[in-house]
Amino acid sequence: MRVWLEKNKIYFDTFAPISLSIAALFVAIASYKLADQQLKLSSLNAKPNFYLKEISLYDPVAKHANETELRIYNSGEEISNFNKNVNSIIIVEQYKETEKIVSYIPIIGYYDVSFNSSDPTGELSIVKGHNNNAKFFDVYVEFQNSKFNDKYGFVFISLKHSTQITYTNKLGEDGESFFIDTSPVSSVEYQKFMSNYNASDHIRLYDLSLSDIENVLQSKI
C-alpha cells in the first residue's frame, strides 16, 4: 500500500487541490443563490400595494354627482418620496362600414388639483377638479343628441385616465406603478396609452365643446 501511495502521489498532489477548488466553487454558487433569494425576499417584503378608487360626490340639491375624485391608496409596506402624474384623454371611436377609426383628445382640468398625505400608507392622495363630472356630462349629453351618427357613422366617446406613481420603498429602492382608470397595468401598456397623449394638442375641460369632437372626426375624412 505504501509503495502504491508513493507511486500515485503525483495524482493526489494534482487532483486534491482541484477537488477542493471545485468544492469551494459549489459553496460559492450556493451562497450566491442564497443571498440572491434573501435579497428578493427582502424586496418582496418591502413592496407597497397601490390601488385607486374613483368617488362620485353626490349633490343632493342638483340630485346628481357634479364632481368625481380620484383617490390613491397604499395598503402594503411603507413608502416615501410619493409622487403621481394623472392624465386624461377623450377617446373618439368611429365605426364605418369597413373600418374603425380611433382619435384622441388630450384633456387638462379634469383632475387638476391634488391633496397629498405625508403618511407612508393608507390614503396617499385625493385628486379632483371643480365640477369635472358635470362638465363632461354636459358635453356627453350634447354629443348623444347630435346628428354625428347620421353624418359620420356610428361614433362613441369615452373618457379615460392614466396614473403613474413613483416612490421609494423602505429599502431605499425607487419604484413605479401604473394604472389606466383604476386598473393596474404594465409600463408597456401605460406607455402605449400615453403615446396618444400629445400635450401640445390638449384642450381644457371647461373649453371643451362638441366642435372639438367634430374637428377630430373631420380630420379623418
N, C-alpha and C positions, 0 to 999 in steps of 0.2 A: 504493500500500500504506500509506504514511504517513497519507494522508487517511482511508483505511478504518479504520486503527487509532485515529485520533483520534475518528472518529465512533462507534466501538464501545467507547471507553474506559470508558464507564459500565457496560457489561456485564462487562468484565474486573474493574472495581473492585467489582462486586456479587457475581459468581459465584466469583471466585477465593477469597475468604475462606470462602464456603460450601463449596466443594470441599475446602479444607483442613480445615474443621471435620468434614466427613463422613469424610474420610480418617483424621483423628485419632480419631473415634468408632469406626471399624472397628479401628484399632490398639488402642484401649482394650478393646473387646469381646474381641479375640483374646488380649490379655494377661490379661484376667479368666478366660477359659476355660482358658488355660494354667495359671494359678495354681490354679484350681479342680481341674484334673486332677492337678496336683502334690500338692495337699492330700489328694485322695482316694487317691493312690498312697502318700503318707506314712502315712495311716491304715491302709491295707491292709497295709503293711509292718510296722505296729505291732500287728497283730491277733493275739491269742492263739488257741490251738486246744484247747479243753477236751474231754475225754472221760471217761466214767465206766465203772467196772467193779464188778460185784458178785462178791465172792470168798467161796466157801463154805469154812469151816475144818473139815476132816475130823478127827473124833475117832477114833483107831484103837481105843480101848477100847470106846466105845459103838458103833463101826462106822457112824456117820452124822455129818453135819455139824450140830453144835449151834449154831454161830454163822455169821452172814453179815456181811461187811464191805462197805461202800461206799467205793471209792477214787476220788479225783478227781485227774486229771492235766492238765497243760498241756504240749503238745508244740509250741506256737507261740512267739510273741515274749514277752519278759519282762513281768511284771506286778507290781504292788504293791497294797497295801490289799485283799488277797483276803479274801472272806467268803462263807459259804454258809448256806443255810437249807433243811433237809430235813424234809419232812412225809410222813406215811404215812396211807393210807386203805384200809380194807377195803371192797370193792365187793360188794354182795349183789344178784345178778340173779335175778329170779323170773319164770318163764315160765308164763303161764296160757293158756287156750285161745285167747283173743282179744287178749292184750296181754302186754307185757313191762314189768315194774316194776323200777326200779333204786333201791337205797338205799345210803347211805354211812355208815360208822362211822369217824370220825377216831380214829387211834391215836397215842399217845405212848409212847415207851420202846423202840420197835423199833431206831431209830437215835438214841441219846441221848447218846453220848459221842464226842468227836472229838479227833483229834491232828493239828494243823496244822503244816506245814513253813514255814520262813521263806524257802525257795528260790523264785525267781521263775518257774521252770519245773520240769518233772518231776512227781513225786508231790507234790501240794499238801496233801492231807488224807486221813485214814482216819477213817471214821465207823462206829461199831459199837454193839452193845447186848448185854448179858450174856445168853447163851443165847437170843437172839431167834428164831433159826430153829427151835430145839427147841420153844419155847413156842407159836409159831404152828402148827407141825406137829401138836402135840397137839390144839389146837383144831380144826384141819382134819380130822384123823382122826376126832375125835368127831363132827364135822358130817357126814362121809361115812357114819358108822354110824348116824346119826339117822334118824328117820322123817319128816323135813321134806318129802321129795318126795311122800309119801302125803298129807300134811296141807296143804301149800301149793302143790303143783305142782312143776315142775322148778325147783330152786334151786341156784345156783352161787355160790361166794365166791372172791375173789381179793384179793391184797394188792398195792397199787401205791404208789410213792414219787414225790414231786416234789422237784426240787432247783433252787434259784435261786442263781446265783453272781453276786456283784458284785465289781468290780475297777477298777483304774486302769491304763491301758496306759502305755507308755514315753513317749508324747507328753503325758501328764498328763490324758488324756480318760477319763472314767468310763464303764464299760460293764456290761452284764448278759448272762448266758446262762441258758437254761432247759432242764430235762430232765424227762421223765416216764420213770421207771425209769432206763435208761441211754441212752435215745434223745433227741437234741436236739429241742426243739420251739420254736415261736414264742411270744412273750409272750402272744398271744391264746389259744393252746392252754393255756398254763400257767395263765392267769387263769381260764379255763373250768374246768380241773381243780380249782383252789383254791376256786372258788365252792361246791364241795361240802364244803369243809373248814370246819366250824363248831367253832372251838376250845372253845366252851362245852359242847359235847356229847362231848368226847373221852373215850376210855377208855384207861387204862393197859394196856399189853400183858399185864402179869402179872395184871391183874384181869379180862382178857377171858375170857368163858365162852360156852357155847352159848346161854344165856338171852339174852345181848345180841343175838345174831343173830336169835333168835326174836322179841325185842321189836320190832326194826325190821320184821320180816315182819308181825307183828300190827298194827303201826301203819298198814299199807297196806290192811288189810281194811276 
